[in-house]
Amino acid sequence: MQQIGKYRVIRELGKGATATVYLCDDPDRGSQVAVKVIRFGQECAVMSRRMRKLFQNEGMVSKRLDHPNIVRVYDTAVENDFAYMAMEYVEGFSLEEHCRIDKLLPMHRVIGIIFKCCMALDSAYRQGIIHRDIKPANIMVAANDEPKIADFGLALNMNKDMDRDSTFIMGVGSPAYMSPEQIRNYPLNQKTDLYSLGVVLFQLLTGRLPFRASNQATLIYRIINTDAPAVTSLNPNLPEGLNAIIRKSLEKDLYSRYRNGAEFAKDLSAVRYQILQDDDIELDTRHFAVLRKLEFFTEFENIELWEILRVSVWREVSSNVVLVREGEMSSLLGIIISGCVEISIDGRTLCRLGPSEPVGEVAYLHPKDKQRHATAITLEPTLFLEVNAAALALSSEELLDRMRNALLGRLIKRLREVNKIAAAQGQPAVQVGTASQSFYRSGPGGGMDLELSPM
């Protein structure tokens, strides 16, 4: 398209299932605007009517909202076969770009962005508007981390009579971000948006959704019936105070959830003194580079390394420090980055471990026995990546498989070395010539019988 109404098209910004957004020149304002265009297909009259209602609803609702953190709508027009909406052009990025574990924003930026979103939703609700589709893709971020909530096409106008409002459509929203009451088609208020924003906050801090499932039915069951894990169990570097905030935002009981966005924002501001600074992000990048070169992590994908960093603590340990003590119950699991650790049993040295070697892997891999059967002590200053086993258990299946395989590989390599040492201490083996009877022989049934020599 070259022209949309009075707006001259510069280029296409993006395309979705039902709409295309263009960057355009606004001759009246002398500035650039984003113009969303929806075409009404002739092949499905019902869908076209629904899209027309959604579009008219978005235009009507958005024009009423005036907040610096909500995308402004300047103009709407509905034609026979298409409709368009001219709105504020946000030059920045969508939060959807920062939901992956390897693309997470610094914690202090996440808290600042969500804080402003809380206030924007609070303002919208005071106008009688509920968004109903809060998700990362609908939150743009401009310069200076100014969020802009967009896409009020599914918004619910609380000031209208819902029994007669033809624009009210049940069952809308994105399932992973929907509140329990929204899934059940219960009456909604501003608390449903705060729940969805809590899900977004959880995802921006951990790189995963609070509720995950392989199918939509299981996902819905978990949203309605199960509790989300604590964010610090997935990212031990987060301040403990965030657990209570996210737990309250994701409360299934409406009476226990945040009453409004201002209350949510107030609690977020209380943990700001604990947030990370930019230099911590640079430190994360340096840590990633170190792990990337470590032999233990050779087979790991980049995204899996970022997951490891999020569930681990980087520790500098002095010499002669006991990491694991024989006989104790401990969940310690870690990888030596540099230095040396001695493993002993009953006061006798078993082996010495250097960089890239895991510590605590036997108890971690054992399905039941978590008691330690050896002692691990540093022989020199050691850099140690301590992995939070509980957080690791909640990580992606890909990371769990990769970690399990890497640990098993190291364990088998050590076992082979021990076997060589044990064999060196053993008696001479029976010498079997080429004409001698095979160790394995066919039995009467055609199977393989194992013959063991008496000791």
C-alpha positions as CSV (number, residue, x, y, z in Angstrom):
1,M,0.0,0.0,0.0
2,Q,1.2,3.5,-0.8
3,Q,-1.6,5.5,0.8
4,I,-4.0,4.8,3.7
5,G,-6.5,7.6,3.9
6,K,-4.5,10.7,4.4
7,Y,-1.4,8.8,5.6
8,R,1.5,8.1,3.2
9,V,3.0,4.7,3.7
10,I,6.8,4.6,4.4
11,R,7.2,0.9,5.1
12,E,5.6,-2.2,6.7
13,L,6.3,-2.6,10.4
14,G,4.8,-6.0,11.0
15,K,2.0,-8.4,10.1
16,G,-0.2,-10.6,12.3
17,A,-3.0,-13.0,11.7
18,T,-5.6,-10.3,11.2
19,A,-3.8,-7.0,10.8
20,T,-0.8,-5.3,9.2
21,V,0.9,-2.3,10.7
22,Y,2.6,0.4,8.5
23,L,4.9,3.3,9.4
24,C,3.3,6.4,7.8
25,D,3.7,10.1,7.5
26,D,0.9,12.1,9.1
27,P,0.5,15.3,7.1
28,D,-1.5,17.1,9.8
29,R,0.9,16.4,12.7
30,G,4.1,16.5,10.6
31,S,5.3,13.3,12.3
32,Q,5.3,9.6,11.8
33,V,2.5,7.4,13.0
34,A,1.8,3.7,13.0
35,V,-1.3,2.7,11.0
36,K,-2.9,-0.7,11.7
37,V,-5.0,-2.0,8.8
38,I,-7.5,-4.8,9.0
39,R,-9.2,-6.3,6.0
40,F,-12.6,-7.9,6.2
41,G,-12.6,-11.2,4.3
42,Q,-15.7,-12.0,2.2
43,E,-15.3,-15.7,2.7
44,C,-16.3,-15.6,6.4
45,A,-19.0,-13.1,7.2
46,V,-19.2,-14.1,10.9
47,M,-15.4,-13.5,11.3
48,S,-15.6,-10.2,9.5
49,R,-18.4,-9.0,11.8
50,R,-16.3,-10.1,14.8
51,M,-13.2,-8.3,13.6
52,R,-15.2,-5.2,12.8
53,K,-16.6,-5.1,16.4
54,L,-13.2,-5.6,17.9
55,F,-11.7,-2.8,15.8
56,Q,-14.5,-0.4,16.6
57,N,-14.1,-1.3,20.3
58,E,-10.4,-0.7,20.2
59,G,-10.8,2.7,18.6
60,M,-13.6,3.7,21.0
61,V,-11.7,2.6,24.1
62,S,-8.2,3.9,23.1
63,K,-9.4,7.4,22.4
64,R,-10.6,7.7,26.0
65,L,-7.2,6.7,27.4
66,D,-4.6,9.4,28.0
67,H,-1.5,8.1,29.8
68,P,2.2,8.3,28.9
69,N,2.5,4.5,29.1
70,I,-0.5,3.7,26.9
71,V,-0.2,3.9,23.1
72,R,-2.2,6.9,21.9
73,V,-4.8,6.5,19.1
74,Y,-5.3,9.5,16.9
75,D,-7.7,8.5,14.2
76,T,-9.9,5.5,13.2
77,A,-11.9,4.7,10.0
78,V,-14.1,1.8,9.0
79,E,-14.8,1.1,5.4
80,N,-16.8,-1.6,3.7
81,D,-13.9,-4.1,3.2
82,F,-11.2,-2.7,5.5
83,A,-10.5,-0.5,8.5
84,Y,-7.5,1.4,9.8
85,M,-6.3,3.1,12.9
86,A,-3.6,5.7,13.2
87,M,-1.7,5.6,16.5
88,E,1.4,6.7,18.2
89,Y,4.6,5.2,16.6
90,V,6.7,3.6,19.3
91,E,10.4,3.3,18.2
92,G,11.8,0.6,20.4
93,F,11.1,-3.1,21.1
94,S,8.5,-5.4,22.3
95,L,8.9,-7.2,25.6
96,E,8.3,-10.4,23.7
97,E,12.0,-10.1,22.5
98,H,13.2,-10.5,26.1
99,C,11.3,-13.5,27.4
100,R,14.0,-16.1,26.5
101,I,16.5,-17.0,29.2
102,D,19.4,-15.8,27.0
103,K,17.7,-12.5,26.2
104,L,16.6,-11.3,29.7
105,L,16.7,-7.7,30.6
106,P,18.6,-6.5,33.7
107,M,16.4,-7.0,36.8
108,H,16.3,-3.3,37.6
109,R,15.0,-2.5,34.1
110,V,12.3,-5.2,34.3
111,I,11.0,-3.8,37.7
112,G,11.0,-0.2,36.4
113,I,9.1,-1.2,33.2
114,I,6.5,-3.3,35.1
115,F,6.1,-0.6,37.7
116,K,5.0,1.9,35.0
117,C,2.7,-0.7,33.5
118,C,1.0,-1.1,36.9
119,M,0.3,2.6,37.0
120,A,-0.9,2.7,33.3
121,L,-3.4,-0.2,34.0
122,D,-4.5,1.6,37.2
123,S,-5.3,4.7,35.1
124,A,-7.1,2.7,32.5
125,Y,-9.3,1.0,35.2
126,R,-10.2,4.4,36.7
127,Q,-11.6,5.1,33.2
128,G,-13.6,1.9,33.5
129,I,-11.4,0.0,31.0
130,I,-9.9,-3.5,31.4
131,H,-7.4,-4.6,28.8
132,R,-8.0,-8.4,29.0
133,D,-5.0,-9.3,26.8
134,I,-1.9,-8.2,28.7
135,K,1.1,-10.1,27.3
136,P,4.7,-9.3,26.3
137,A,3.8,-8.8,22.7
138,N,1.4,-6.0,23.7
139,I,3.9,-4.0,25.6
140,M,6.3,-1.9,23.6
141,V,9.3,-0.2,25.2
142,A,10.5,3.2,23.9
143,A,13.6,5.2,24.9
144,N,14.5,5.4,28.6
145,D,12.6,2.2,29.2
146,E,9.2,3.9,28.8
147,P,6.6,1.1,28.3
148,K,3.7,1.6,26.0
149,I,0.7,-0.8,26.4
150,A,-0.9,-1.4,23.1
151,D,-3.8,-3.4,21.5
152,F,-6.9,-2.6,23.4
153,G,-8.9,-4.5,20.9
154,L,-10.1,-7.0,23.5
155,A,-10.7,-4.3,26.1
156,L,-13.8,-4.5,28.3
157,N,-15.7,-1.3,29.0
158,M,-17.0,-1.7,32.6
159,N,-19.2,1.4,32.2
160,K,-21.5,-0.3,29.7
161,D,-24.3,-2.7,30.3
162,M,-22.7,-6.1,29.5
163,D,-26.1,-7.7,28.7
164,R,-26.7,-5.3,25.9
165,D,-23.2,-4.5,24.8
166,S,-22.7,-6.2,21.4
167,T,-18.9,-5.6,21.4
168,F,-18.4,-7.8,24.5
169,I,-16.9,-11.1,23.4
170,M,-16.4,-13.9,25.9
171,G,-13.4,-16.2,25.9
172,V,-10.8,-13.8,24.5
173,G,-7.2,-13.5,25.5
174,S,-4.0,-15.5,25.4
175,P,-4.3,-18.7,27.5
176,A,-0.9,-18.7,29.1
177,Y,-1.5,-15.1,30.4
178,M,-5.2,-15.4,31.3
179,S,-6.3,-15.3,34.9
180,P,-8.3,-18.2,36.4
181,E,-11.5,-16.2,36.4
182,Q,-11.0,-15.2,32.8
183,I,-10.6,-18.8,31.8
184,R,-13.8,-19.7,33.7
185,N,-15.7,-16.8,32.0
186,Y,-16.4,-15.2,35.4
187,P,-17.1,-11.5,35.7
188,L,-13.9,-9.5,35.4
189,N,-12.4,-6.5,37.0
190,Q,-9.0,-4.8,37.0
191,K,-7.5,-7.7,38.9
192,T,-7.5,-9.9,35.8
193,D,-5.0,-7.5,34.1
194,L,-2.8,-7.4,37.2
195,Y,-2.7,-11.2,37.2
196,S,-1.6,-11.2,33.5
197,L,1.0,-8.6,34.3
198,G,2.3,-10.8,37.1
199,V,2.8,-13.6,34.6
200,V,4.7,-11.2,32.3
201,L,6.9,-10.2,35.3
202,F,7.6,-13.8,36.1
203,Q,8.6,-14.6,32.6
204,L,10.8,-11.5,32.2
205,L,12.7,-12.5,35.4
206,T,13.1,-16.2,34.8
207,G,12.8,-16.8,31.0
208,R,9.9,-19.1,31.4
209,L,6.1,-19.0,32.1
210,P,4.9,-19.8,35.6
211,F,2.6,-22.6,34.2
212,R,3.8,-24.8,31.4
213,A,2.1,-27.8,29.7
214,S,2.3,-29.7,26.5
215,N,-1.4,-29.1,25.7
216,Q,-3.9,-26.4,26.4
217,A,-6.2,-28.5,28.6
218,T,-3.4,-29.3,31.0
219,L,-2.2,-25.7,30.9
220,I,-5.7,-24.5,31.9
221,Y,-5.9,-27.0,34.7
222,R,-2.6,-25.8,36.1
223,I,-3.6,-22.2,35.9
224,I,-6.8,-22.9,37.9
225,N,-5.5,-25.5,40.4
226,T,-1.7,-25.3,40.9
227,D,0.7,-22.7,42.4
228,A,3.5,-21.2,40.5
229,P,7.1,-21.9,41.6
230,A,9.0,-19.2,43.5
231,V,11.0,-17.0,41.1
232,T,14.1,-17.4,43.4
233,S,13.9,-21.1,42.9
234,L,14.4,-20.5,39.2
235,N,16.8,-17.6,39.6
236,P,18.6,-17.6,43.0
237,N,20.1,-14.2,42.2
238,L,16.8,-12.5,42.5
239,P,15.9,-10.7,45.8
240,E,13.6,-12.8,48.1
241,G,11.1,-10.0,48.3
242,L,10.0,-10.6,44.7
243,N,8.5,-14.0,45.7
244,A,5.8,-12.4,47.8
245,I,5.0,-9.8,45.1
246,I,4.6,-12.3,42.3
247,R,2.7,-14.8,44.5
248,K,0.2,-12.0,45.4
249,S,-0.2,-11.0,41.8
250,L,-0.9,-14.6,40.8
251,E,-3.3,-15.3,43.6
252,K,-6.3,-17.4,42.4
253,D,-8.4,-15.9,45.2
254,L,-9.5,-12.5,44.0
255,Y,-9.7,-11.2,47.6
256,S,-6.0,-12.0,48.2
257,R,-4.7,-10.6,44.9
258,Y,-3.6,-6.9,44.5
259,R,-6.6,-4.6,44.6
260,N,-5.2,-2.2,42.0
261,G,-2.1,-1.3,40.0
262,A,-1.0,1.3,42.5
263,E,-0.7,-1.3,45.2
264,F,1.2,-3.6,42.9
265,A,3.6,-0.8,42.0
266,K,4.1,0.2,45.6
267,D,5.4,-3.3,46.5
268,L,7.7,-3.3,43.5
269,S,9.3,0.0,44.5
270,A,10.0,-1.6,48.0
271,V,12.5,-4.0,46.4
272,R,14.3,-1.5,44.1
273,Y,17.2,-1.0,46.5
274,Q,18.1,-4.7,46.0
275,I,18.2,-4.6,42.2
276,L,21.2,-5.4,40.0
277,Q,23.2,-2.7,38.3
278,D,24.5,-2.6,34.7
279,D,27.9,-3.8,35.7
280,D,26.3,-7.1,36.9
281,I,25.1,-7.6,33.4
282,E,28.6,-7.2,32.1
283,L,29.7,-9.7,34.7
284,D,27.1,-12.2,33.5
285,T,28.5,-11.8,30.0
286,R,32.0,-12.4,31.2
287,H,30.8,-15.5,33.1
288,F,29.1,-16.8,30.0
289,A,32.3,-16.4,28.0
290,V,34.2,-18.4,30.7
291,L,31.7,-21.3,30.7
292,R,31.6,-21.3,26.9
293,K,35.3,-22.2,26.9
294,L,35.0,-24.9,29.7
295,E,35.2,-28.5,28.5
296,F,32.3,-29.6,30.6
297,F,29.9,-27.3,28.7
298,T,31.2,-28.1,25.2
299,E,27.9,-29.8,24.1
300,F,25.6,-27.2,25.7
301,E,23.7,-24.8,23.6
302,N,24.0,-21.0,24.3
303,I,20.5,-20.8,25.7
304,E,21.3,-23.7,28.0
305,L,24.4,-21.9,29.3
306,W,22.3,-18.8,30.1
307,E,19.9,-21.1,32.0
308,I,22.8,-22.5,34.0
309,L,24.0,-19.0,34.9
310,R,20.4,-18.1,36.1
311,V,20.3,-21.1,38.5
312,S,23.9,-20.9,39.7
313,V,26.0,-18.9,42.0
314,W,29.7,-18.0,41.2
315,R,31.8,-18.7,44.3
316,E,35.4,-17.9,45.1
317,V,36.5,-20.5,47.7
318,S,39.7,-20.3,49.8
319,S,42.0,-23.3,50.2
320,N,41.3,-25.9,52.8
321,V,37.5,-25.4,52.7
322,V,35.2,-28.4,52.9
323,L,32.6,-28.4,50.1
324,V,31.1,-31.7,51.0
325,R,31.6,-33.8,54.2
326,E,31.3,-37.6,54.2
327,G,28.1,-38.8,56.0
328,E,26.2,-35.6,55.7
329,M,23.0,-34.9,53.7
330,S,23.7,-32.3,51.1
331,S,22.3,-31.1,47.8
332,L,25.5,-29.4,46.7
333,L,26.3,-29.7,43.0
334,G,28.8,-27.7,41.1
335,I,31.5,-27.4,38.5
336,I,35.1,-26.4,39.2
337,I,36.0,-23.4,37.1
338,S,39.6,-23.1,38.3
339,G,41.6,-24.5,41.2
340,C,41.8,-28.0,42.7
341,V,39.6,-30.2,44.9
342,E,40.6,-33.4,46.7
343,I,38.0,-36.2,47.1
344,S,38.6,-38.6,50.0
345,I,36.9,-41.5,51.7
346,D,37.6,-42.5,55.3
347,G,40.6,-40.1,55.4
348,R,42.2,-41.7,52.3
349,T,42.6,-39.7,49.1
350,L,40.5,-41.1,46.2
351,C,41.4,-38.5,43.5
352,R,42.0,-34.8,42.8
353,L,39.8,-32.8,40.6
354,G,40.7,-29.8,38.4
355,P,38.8,-27.4,36.1
356,S,35.7,-28.7,34.3
357,E,35.2,-31.4,36.8
358,P,31.8,-31.7,38.7
359,V,31.5,-32.1,42.5
360,G,28.5,-33.6,44.1
361,E,27.3,-35.4,41.0
362,V,26.8,-38.9,42.5
363,A,24.2,-37.8,45.1
364,Y,22.5,-35.6,42.5
365,L,22.2,-38.4,40.0
366,H,21.2,-41.1,42.5
367,P,17.4,-41.5,42.5
368,K,17.1,-41.9,46.3
369,D,20.3,-41.8,48.3
370,K,21.3,-38.1,48.9
371,Q,23.8,-39.0,51.7
372,R,27.4,-38.0,50.9
373,H,29.9,-40.9,50.8
374,A,33.0,-38.9,50.2
375,T,34.6,-35.6,51.4
376,A,35.5,-32.8,49.0
377,I,38.0,-30.1,50.2
378,T,39.7,-27.4,48.2
379,L,43.5,-27.7,48.1
380,E,44.0,-24.1,46.7
381,P,41.9,-21.1,46.0
382,T,39.1,-22.4,43.8
383,L,36.5,-20.8,41.5
384,F,33.4,-22.9,41.8
385,L,30.1,-22.7,39.9
386,E,27.5,-23.8,42.5
387,V,24.3,-25.0,40.8
388,N,21.1,-24.7,42.7
389,A,19.7,-28.3,42.3
390,A,16.1,-27.3,43.2
391,A,16.2,-24.5,40.6
392,L,17.8,-26.9,38.1
393,A,14.9,-29.3,38.6
394,L,12.5,-26.6,37.4
395,S,14.5,-25.7,34.3
396,S,13.8,-26.8,30.7
397,E,13.8,-30.5,29.8
398,E,16.6,-29.8,27.3
399,L,18.9,-28.4,30.0
400,L,18.1,-31.2,32.4
401,D,18.9,-33.9,29.7
402,R,22.1,-32.0,28.8
403,M,23.3,-31.7,32.4
404,R,22.4,-35.3,33.2
405,N,24.3,-36.6,30.1
406,A,27.4,-34.4,30.9
407,L,27.5,-35.6,34.5
408,L,27.1,-39.2,33.5
409,G,29.9,-38.9,31.0
410,R,32.2,-37.5,33.6
411,L,31.2,-40.2,36.1
412,I,31.8,-43.0,33.6
413,K,35.2,-41.6,32.7
414,R,36.2,-41.6,36.4
415,L,34.8,-45.1,36.9
416,R,37.0,-46.3,34.0
417,E,40.1,-44.7,35.7
418,V,39.2,-46.4,39.0
419,N,38.8,-49.7,37.2
420,K,42.3,-49.4,35.8
421,I,43.7,-48.7,39.3
422,A,41.7,-51.6,40.7
423,A,42.9,-53.9,37.9
424,A,46.5,-52.9,38.5
425,Q,46.1,-54.2,42.1
426,G,44.3,-57.4,41.0
427,Q,45.6,-60.9,40.2
428,P,46.9,-61.8,36.7
429,A,44.0,-62.6,34.4
430,V,43.5,-66.0,32.7
431,Q,45.2,-65.9,29.4
432,V,42.8,-67.0,26.6
433,G,44.3,-68.1,23.3
434,T,42.6,-68.0,20.0
435,A,41.8,-71.8,20.1
436,S,40.4,-71.6,23.7
437,Q,36.7,-71.9,24.5
438,S,34.9,-68.6,24.2
439,F,33.9,-66.7,27.3
440,Y,30.4,-66.5,25.9
441,R,28.9,-69.7,24.4
442,S,25.6,-70.7,22.9
443,G,23.3,-72.5,25.2
444,P,20.8,-75.2,24.4
445,G,18.2,-72.6,23.5
446,G,20.5,-70.7,21.2
447,G,20.9,-67.9,23.8
448,M,24.1,-66.7,25.4
449,D,25.4,-68.3,28.7
450,L,27.8,-66.3,30.8
451,E,30.6,-68.4,32.4
452,L,32.4,-66.9,35.4
453,S,35.7,-68.3,36.7
454,P,35.7,-69.3,40.4
455,M,37.7,-66.9,42.6
